[in-house]
Amino acid sequence: VQLVESGGDLVQPGGSLRLSCAASGFSFSRYAMSWYRQAPGKERELVARISGGGSTNYADSVKGRFTISRDNAKDTVYLQMNSLKPEDTAVYYCNTLIWGVGYWGQGTQVTVSS
């Protein structure tokens, strides 16, 4: 299993970014995919999850601003982030859980600052 995130960047408050996570090594369409984030000095937290069938759920802090989606033909999950705030600054990680084992990507840094 391999998860490779990309798309992190420095962006001004109110801006937008789209993160991507390219997956390989498993039957992508069968499994839920999640985005987590970890800010300095804080615990890693769930941001959004999408099931294999496309059902989604979000952390309260990002509802209405972030959208998770997946392209099963490309084995890729996305996180569209709009109206970014300084408190969204974190390393963002892609995750999936297969037979009770969690797999993580290397993370991509998102910094929201003027």
Secondary structure, DSSP 8 states (H G I E B T S, - for coil): -EEEEE---EE-TT--EEEEEEEESS-GGGS-EEEEEE-TTS--EEEEEE-TT--EEE-TTTTTTEEEEEETTTTEEEEEE-S--GGG-EEEEEEEEETTEEEE---EEEEE--
